[in-house]
Amino acid sequence: MMNFDRKMRTRSRLLLALPAAALALSLAACGGASRPSQEQVSTGLTKYFESAGQADIFNEEAADCFAGYLVDSDLSNETLNYLANGEDKQADQEDKDLTTKILTDNMQECMGVSE
């Protein structure tokens, strides 16, 4: 004899699980790239300034200092990932303005240079 009640419960559980799985996948897709670490952003900044021929004035210590402020800020993950890849690129004008402000505000501490 078949237990129809058991099959119905299994099917009901599966149907209830589908929307939750779909929601989880859609949220993961919308989330985009994860936030890079301070070390990753520091490496990207160093890479960028080396390619720009400014490695002599922008050393690894300065990159690490700036990276800490950038990662701790409200910059988007997209912008931080650009920076971590060594690109001078921001997601939007708001991120561009914030990046400029962070670099300017911390110039003295990170590079020992007066504003």
Secondary structure, 3 states (H helix, E strand, C coil): CCCHHHHHHHHHHHHHHHHHHHHHHHHHHHHCCCCCCHHHHHHHHHHHHHHCCCCCCCCHHHHHHHHHHHHCCCCCHHHHHHHHCCCCCCCCHHHHHHHHHHHHHCHHHHHCCCC
